[in-house]
Structures are given as structure tokens and as C-alpha cells.
Amino acid sequence: MSKLWLSIATLALANVIAFFQLNGQFLNIDWFKKPSSIILIGMPLSLMFWKATLWSYEHFGFFWNIRLMGFGLGTLIFGIMTWTVLGEQPTLKVIISLLLALAIILLQITNVVK
């Protein structure tokens, strides 16, 4: 697996975990309501974001790519998770924003300067 796809997969998984870390309190699961649990999740989560940044930099040689890819991927995952897990229907504005986030990700993936 190339460092780009390893970075994207790690970033996607980290965003899913971050979604539960921040929004799990609304799921009636007691474990997500304990500050100690949230702190424990934070340690491996930080490492995942750190490694995704490293692999992205090693692939592109720039920092902007991971920043924009991370923003776009985080927005997409948040939208999908909010809809599927929390049951909040996306509005037209949200759908347009998610499409723009997808465009940001695609622009960054194809931005390879050699």
C-alpha cells in the first residue's frame, strides 16, 4: 500500500474514532460519558493523526495536502456518521458542502509535484 493510501486510511479511521470520542455522549453509552474514557481514546487517536501526517508528507513533500485532505475527509466522515449513527438528515446545504469536501480531497490526491 502506498504512503498516500496508508495516510488516507489512517486518517479515515482516526476521524471515525474521533466522531465517537466527541459525539458518543449522545448515544446513551455510559462509557463515552466518562472523561477518563475520552482521555484514553485521545492518546492513540493523536498518534494516528501524527502518522497520517508523516505518511502524507513523505508522499507529497508538502504539508498543505494533508491539511486540506484532512479537512475534507473529516467533513465527509462527520456528515456520513451523523446521518447513519445519529440519524440527522442532511439538508441541501450540507449535501453541497459534502460535495465540496469531496472535491477538496480529489484535488489534493491528484496534486503530485515531482
N, C-alpha and C positions, 0 to 999 in steps of 0.2 A: 504494500500500500504506500503510495507516495506521501510525502510530508504534508502536502496540501489536503488530501482527503483524510489523513490522520488528524490534522488540525481541525477540519470541519466536523468530523465525527466526535472528537473530544469536546469541541465547542457545543455541539448539539446536545450531547449527553449532559454536559455541565449546565446548560440552560434548562433542561428538563428537571434536573435536581434542584436548581435554583428556584424554579417555579414552585416546587413542593416546599422548599425551605421557606419561601416568602408567603405563599398562599395556602399552605397546608392547614393553617389555623382555621380556615373556613370549611374544612372537610369533616369536622366532628371526629377527628382522630386525636386523642389526647397527647400522643407522642409529639405531634407537631406544635403543641401549645406550650411545651416546656422550653424555656430559654437554653437549658443545657443541651437539649437535642439540636437546637438551631446552631449552637456554637460548634458542636461536634460535626455537623454537616459542613460547616464553613471551612474547616481545615482541608479535607480532601477536595472540596469544591475550588478553593483558591489554587491548589496545586494543578487541577485540571485546566483552569483558565491560564495559568502560567505556562504549562506545557503547550497548550494550543497556540499561545502567542509565540513561543520559541519555534515551534514547527512552521508556523506561518512565516516568520521572519527568515528562517532558513530556506524556505521555498521561494519567497518573493524578494527578500533582501530589503524590504521596506516595512515600516510599522503601520502605515495608513491602511493597508489592505486588511489586516486583522481587525483593526478598529471598526472599519465600515462593515466588514463581513460579520463581525460580532454583533454590531447593532442590528443589521438586517436579519440575521439568523435568530437573535434573541427576540426581535419583534414578531417574526413568523411563528416561532415556537410558543411565545406567550399567547398569541392570537388563537392558535390551534388548541392549546391546552385549556385556555379559558373557555373556549366553545365546548370542547369534548368533556373536560373534567368538571368544570363549574357550571356548564350549561348556559352560558351567556351568549346569546345570538349576536353575531357580528352585524353591524349596520353597514350601509353603503360606504360611509366614510372609512370605516375600519377595513372593509374589503379593499378599497382603493389604497389605503396605507399599507396593507399586507402585500399588494401587488408591487407597490413602490419598493418595499423592503426586499422582495424577490429580485427586482431589477438591480438594486444595490449589490446584492450577493452575486448575481450573474456578471455584473460589470467588474467586480473585484476578482472573481475566479479567472476571468479572461485577461486580466491585466498582468501579463508576464513580460517584464523587460529583461532582455538578455544582453 
